[in-house]
Structures are given as C-alpha cells and as structure tokens.
C-alpha cells in the first residue's frame, strides 16, 4: 500500500501576515493550500516526529527516517519512488534501530574508491551509525562510532574538497552526552568531526565554539555558489539573541566568530538548498528570542526563508518569509528535510501538531520558487 496522494487540484491564494517588523521580507502563507501537502505518515495516538530525508541520484527516490516519539524512540523508515507524491508502507529495519535514543539523521556519502553509501546517525552517548551500500535496500545495525556522543548527531554531513571520501560533520552537546554519565554544565559546545573513508569511521570530535552566554547548537551547513566557502547556521537555545552564523574558507579547519542573523532567519534546525535560479530556500522552526516574539509572523510554526548567499554574507533579511504549516502546539515542530527535484520542485518534510489536540505526524509541502514569486505578486 502507498499512502498520501495529493488531495486537491487547485491552489488557494495564501494569506499574508499583517504588520511584520519594518525590515521584514515579504511574507507568504501556504498553510491552507492542501494541494501542496502530502501526508508521509500518521498513526492515531502515536507521536511521530523529527524526520530527515535524502534524495538519491535518480532525482525521484526519497528516503525518510524519523522516531516514534519525541526524539527518542524506534526509528521508522519509508521510501518514495515518485519524488514524494506517495510513500511506501513502513519498511523493515534492523532490530536495534528500536533502541535509538535520539533523532536519526540520514546522509549520502561516497568513499574514496567511488563506493556510494548511505549513513544514518543516532545520537546521545555513544553516537551510533548504520550503513547501507545498496541505496537503502539493506542496512546494518546501529554501531558505536567511538566513546563519545552528543545531541542531534549529526546536524549535517558535508563533503570536503580536501580529498575523495572526505567529510565533515557537526553536532553539539551541553555536557550530558559527550562522555558517558556526563552532567549538564550550562555551556553549549559545538563540535566537528571528520571522515576520510567515505563516512565509515570518524575522528574524535574537536571544539568549534563554546559559550554559556549564547547556546549555539543544531548546525546546518550551506556552501557558497562557487563552493569555496561554507556557512553554518546555528540555533540559539538560550533565547537571548537571534540565530547565529559562522563561515569557513578552509574546508572547516577554522571558523569565523559567530554573529547574529536577521530575525527573518532566526529559528531552529536550519536546513537549506539552492533552487534552479540560485536562490536559497531554508526551512526552520520559527522561534524568536524572548524580547522579539510579539508581532513576528508565524511564531511557533513551520517556516522558511528565501534569499541569496549574498544575503547570508551581508546579513540582509532576504526576499520572502514563508509559513509552510501552522503548528497547533507551542514550538513542537520542524526538524526538516529539504530536497530539490530536477524540475525545481522543493519537497520539504517535517513533523508538527497539524491538528488541534492530536499527536504530531509527518507532512511534506511542495512548491517551486517561481510559484512563490507569483503569489507574492498577488498581494
């Protein structure tokens, strides 16, 4: 059985948020446009959350993993073979995937000899890894990578230009999980780790930044259009300041000091990709610092941002602020997967409380950047 066909054929005109801050970009609300929405998975009475996705090289196969529970819980695995229009039933997984302690994250990697594989991380202590070398048909059990761990392992896995099969990944910890039986310290530390064998083994993590003042975490990486520079967007978990950004010009060896991004790009778990015209779409949970929450559009919802690399570098607010879906319960939403199909369609996937009083479930929203342009002109 395959689930979740598109429900409507006509697009509704989105509502536009009223009275955003003066320097805010144009706002677009896709919440009520059910024709763009696909249910990936839903189970009555069961919390389903925190998905990540990967698009395979055929441009139409998308794999998705997520836990049965808030972070901790048995990992569920599904596949779409038509670019996210429909999804398989839940697929078989190794027995110990049921022991996952945290959010699973799935990534494509390629070894020095050209071997393609998928890797899936599961965090806390110890960080564990599962591997597939047949595009996700069969998977290994989760196995410890080393005597270390952390939170949201890994925020991203990025291919490096230092050699074939070289990758960098980042995660964070607050003292509880980096070592066994750790304790919360009040300091958030951002870590990086490297692989030179196509993601099979990883180096002992190195500190990138740590602070008790701002709690920077959940990194999301975007490269410059020419590939020479990396930017990492960071959640600010103390809720004292906006989200932050850091840059590297030497393949992750060194990083700039963190600085704040505009309010329009502030939130949690940033995940972004370029569209066909070179603009960026970045998906995230819309959550502001305590002092900036009143009057900001889409607070607590599944949101996105459209802008350019130059906007990230210069600190500009971007072109559009987009609501993808109204979350009905606090801020419990949005650990997104963002994929771009060959025709320029963004397939953006996350969890949220989409119906009042119901458990969260997994939803995709589909759009093209040129469709957002048309909607903006209809204001």
C-alpha positions in Angstrom: 0.0 0.0 0.0 1.2 3.5 -0.7 0.0 6.5 1.3 -0.7 10.2 0.9 -1.7 11.3 -2.6 -2.2 15.0 -3.1 -5.7 15.9 -2.0 -6.7 18.9 -4.1 -6.0 20.1 -7.6 -6.5 23.9 -7.2 -4.2 26.2 -5.3 -5.7 28.6 -2.8 -4.4 32.1 -2.5 -2.3 32.3 0.7 -3.0 34.8 3.4 -0.3 37.4 4.2 0.7 38.1 7.7 -0.2 41.5 9.0 2.2 44.2 10.3 5.5 42.4 10.4 8.6 44.3 11.6 9.6 47.1 9.3 12.7 45.4 8.0 11.0 42.0 7.5 10.8 40.5 4.0 7.6 39.8 2.1 5.5 37.2 3.9 3.7 34.3 2.2 1.5 31.8 3.9 1.0 28.3 2.4 -0.8 26.9 5.4 -4.2 26.5 3.8 -3.0 25.2 0.5 -3.8 21.5 0.9 -2.9 20.8 -2.7 0.7 21.2 -1.8 0.6 18.9 1.2 1.4 15.1 1.3 1.0 13.1 4.5 4.1 10.9 4.8 3.0 9.0 7.9 0.4 9.3 10.6 -0.6 6.9 13.4 -3.6 7.7 15.8 -2.4 8.3 19.3 1.3 8.0 18.4 3.8 10.8 18.4 5.8 10.8 15.1 8.5 13.4 14.8 11.9 14.8 13.8 12.3 13.4 10.2 15.3 13.8 7.9 15.4 12.9 4.2 17.8 12.1 1.4 17.2 12.3 -2.3 19.0 9.7 -4.4 20.7 10.4 -7.7 17.8 9.3 -9.8 16.1 12.5 -8.8 12.9 10.8 -7.7 13.7 8.4 -4.8 13.5 10.0 -1.4 14.3 8.1 1.8 12.9 9.3 5.2 13.7 8.3 8.8 12.1 9.5 12.0 11.5 8.3 15.6 8.3 7.1 17.2 8.4 9.6 20.0 9.9 13.0 20.8 13.5 12.3 19.6 13.9 9.1 21.5 12.1 6.1 20.0 12.2 3.3 17.5 13.3 4.5 14.1 10.7 4.4 11.3 11.9 4.2 7.7 9.9 5.0 4.5 10.7 5.4 0.8 9.1 7.4 -2.0 9.9 6.5 -5.6 8.0 9.3 -7.3 9.6 12.4 -5.8 7.5 12.4 -2.6 4.0 12.2 -4.1 3.3 8.9 -2.5 5.1 6.9 0.2 5.7 3.2 0.9 4.4 1.4 4.0 6.9 1.4 6.9 9.9 -0.6 5.7 11.8 -3.4 7.7 14.7 -2.1 9.8 17.5 -3.8 11.9 16.2 -4.9 15.3 18.4 -2.5 17.3 17.0 0.6 15.4 14.3 0.3 18.0 16.9 1.3 20.7 17.6 4.7 19.2 17.9 7.3 21.9 17.6 10.4 19.7 16.8 12.0 16.4 18.1 9.9 13.4 19.8 11.7 10.5 20.4 10.2 7.1 23.0 11.3 4.6 24.5 10.3 1.2 28.3 9.7 1.2 30.8 8.4 -1.3 34.0 6.5 -0.5 37.5 7.3 -1.8 37.0 4.4 -4.3 33.7 5.7 -5.5 31.5 3.4 -3.4 28.2 5.1 -2.7 26.7 4.5 0.6 24.0 5.9 3.0 24.8 6.5 6.6 22.3 7.1 9.4 23.3 8.6 12.8 21.6 8.2 16.1 22.9 10.4 19.0 23.4 10.8 22.7 26.1 8.5 24.2 27.6 6.8 22.4 26.9 8.2 18.9 26.0 5.3 16.7 26.0 4.8 12.9 24.1 2.5 10.5 25.3 1.9 6.9 23.8 0.9 3.6 25.7 0.2 0.4 22.7 -0.6 -1.8 20.7 2.7 -1.7 18.8 1.7 1.4 17.6 -1.7 0.5 19.5 -3.3 3.4 21.0 -1.6 6.4 23.5 -2.6 9.1 22.5 -2.4 12.8 23.5 0.8 14.7 27.1 0.5 15.9 29.1 2.9 18.2 31.5 5.2 16.3 33.6 6.0 19.4 33.5 6.7 23.1 31.7 10.0 22.6 28.3 11.3 21.9 26.1 14.4 21.6 22.8 16.0 20.8 21.3 15.9 17.2 24.2 13.8 15.8 24.7 14.9 13.1 23.3 18.3 12.3 24.9 17.9 8.8 27.4 15.9 6.9 29.3 17.9 4.3 31.6 16.6 1.5 35.0 18.3 1.6 37.4 19.3 -1.2 40.4 18.0 0.7 40.2 14.6 -1.0 37.9 11.9 -2.3 35.7 10.4 0.5 36.5 13.3 2.9 33.6 14.6 5.0 32.9 16.9 8.0 30.0 16.6 10.3 28.9 18.8 13.2 26.8 18.4 16.4 26.6 20.0 19.8 26.4 18.9 23.5 25.6 20.6 26.8 27.9 18.3 28.9 25.4 15.5 29.4 26.2 13.2 26.5 29.7 13.8 25.1 31.1 11.5 27.8 29.3 8.6 29.5 27.3 9.7 32.5 28.0 13.4 31.9 26.2 16.3 33.6 24.7 19.5 32.3 27.3 22.3 32.6 25.4 25.4 31.3 27.9 25.6 28.5 26.9 24.6 24.9 29.8 23.3 22.8 29.7 23.0 19.0 31.9 20.1 17.7 33.2 19.0 14.4 34.4 15.5 13.3 36.0 14.3 10.1 35.9 11.2 8.0 38.5 10.3 5.2 37.0 6.9 4.3 33.6 7.9 3.0 31.8 8.1 6.3 32.7 4.7 7.8 34.9 6.0 10.6 35.1 9.4 12.2 37.7 11.4 14.1 37.5 12.3 17.8 35.4 15.5 17.9 37.1 18.9 18.1 35.6 22.0 19.7 34.5 24.8 17.3 32.9 27.1 19.7 31.5 27.1 23.3 29.7 29.6 25.4 27.5 29.9 28.5 26.0 33.2 27.2 24.6 32.1 23.9 23.8 28.4 23.4 24.7 27.7 19.8 23.5 24.3 18.5 21.9 22.3 15.8 24.2 23.3 12.9 23.0 23.5 9.3 25.6 23.9 6.5 25.3 25.8 3.2 28.1 26.3 0.7 28.7 29.4 -1.4 27.6 29.0 -5.1 31.3 28.7 -6.1 31.8 26.0 -3.5 34.8 27.9 -1.9 33.1 28.9 1.4 30.9 27.2 3.9 28.3 28.9 6.2 26.8 27.2 9.2 23.5 28.5 10.7 23.0 27.9 14.4 20.1 27.8 16.8 20.4 30.0 19.8 18.9 27.9 22.6 19.2 30.4 25.4 16.6 32.5 23.6 18.6 35.7 24.4 19.6 36.5 20.8 18.8 35.7 17.2 20.2 32.6 15.5 23.9 32.9 14.5 26.1 32.2 11.5 29.7 31.2 11.1 31.9 30.9 8.0 34.9 28.8 6.9 37.2 29.5 4.0 39.5 26.5 4.6 37.2 23.4 4.4 36.2 23.6 8.1 39.7 23.9 9.6 38.9 27.3 11.1 35.7 29.3 11.5 34.8 33.0 12.0 33.4 34.3 15.2 29.6 33.7 15.4 27.4 36.7 14.6 23.6 37.1 14.7 21.4 36.7 11.6 18.3 38.8 11.0 15.1 38.0 12.7 13.6 36.7 9.5 16.1 33.8 9.5 16.0 33.2 13.2 14.8 29.8 14.4 15.8 26.2 15.0 17.3 23.4 12.8 18.0 25.3 9.7 18.1 23.1 6.5 18.5 24.7 3.1 19.3 24.1 -0.6 19.6 26.2 -3.7 16.8 26.4 -6.3 17.5 26.3 -10.1 17.9 30.1 -10.2 20.5 30.2 -7.5 18.3 31.4 -4.7 18.2 29.6 -1.4 15.3 28.2 0.5 15.9 27.5 4.1 13.4 25.6 6.3 13.3 26.0 10.1 11.2 26.2 13.2 10.1 29.8 13.7 11.1 30.8 17.2 12.4 34.2 18.3 14.3 35.5 21.3 12.1 36.3 24.2 12.2 40.0 23.5 11.2 39.7 19.8 8.3 37.3 19.8 5.5 39.8 19.8 4.4 40.8 16.3 6.7 38.4 14.4 4.8 36.5 11.7 4.5 32.7 12.0 5.9 32.4 15.5 5.9 28.7 16.6 5.2 27.4 13.1 7.0 25.6 10.3 8.6 28.4 8.4 11.1 29.1 5.6 13.2 31.8 4.1 14.0 32.7 0.5 17.1 34.7 -0.2 20.6 34.5 -1.6 24.1 33.6 -0.5 25.0 37.3 -0.5 22.1 37.9 2.0 23.8 35.4 4.4 27.2 37.1 4.0 25.9 40.7 4.3 23.2 40.0 7.0 20.3 41.1 4.9 16.8 39.9 5.7 16.2 38.1 2.4 13.3 38.1 -0.1 10.5 36.1 1.5 9.4 34.7 4.8 7.2 31.7 4.3 4.8 29.8 6.5 4.6 26.2 5.3 2.2 25.0 8.0 0.5 26.3 11.2 1.7 24.3 14.3 -1.0 24.0 16.9 1.0 23.3 20.0 3.7 25.6 21.2 7.0 25.2 19.3 6.9 21.4 18.9 7.6 21.2 15.2 10.1 21.3 12.4 13.2 19.2 12.1 13.1 19.4 8.3 14.3 17.5 5.3 14.7 19.7 2.2 15.1 18.2 -1.2 15.0 19.7 -4.7 13.7 17.7 -7.7 15.2 18.0 -11.2 12.3 20.2 -12.2 12.9 22.7 -9.4 10.2 21.4 -7.1 11.2 21.7 -3.4 9.9 18.7 -1.3 10.1 19.9 2.3 9.3 17.4 5.0 8.8 17.7 8.8 6.6 16.9 11.8 4.2 19.1 13.7 0.9 19.3 15.6 -1.1 20.0 12.5 -4.5 19.3 14.1 -5.6 20.7 17.5 -5.4 18.1 20.2 -3.9 15.4 18.0 -0.4 13.8 18.1 2.1 15.2 15.6 2.7 13.5 12.3 4.9 13.7 9.2 4.0 16.0 6.4 5.6 17.2 3.1 4.9 20.5 1.3 5.8 21.0 -2.4 6.5 24.3 -4.2 8.7 26.0 -6.8 10.4 29.3 -6.1 8.7 30.8 -9.2 5.3 29.9 -7.6 6.3 31.9 -4.5 7.2 34.8 -6.8 3.7 34.6 -8.4 2.0 34.5 -5.0 4.0 37.5 -3.8 2.8 39.5 -6.8 -0.9 38.7 -5.9 -0.6 40.7 -2.6 
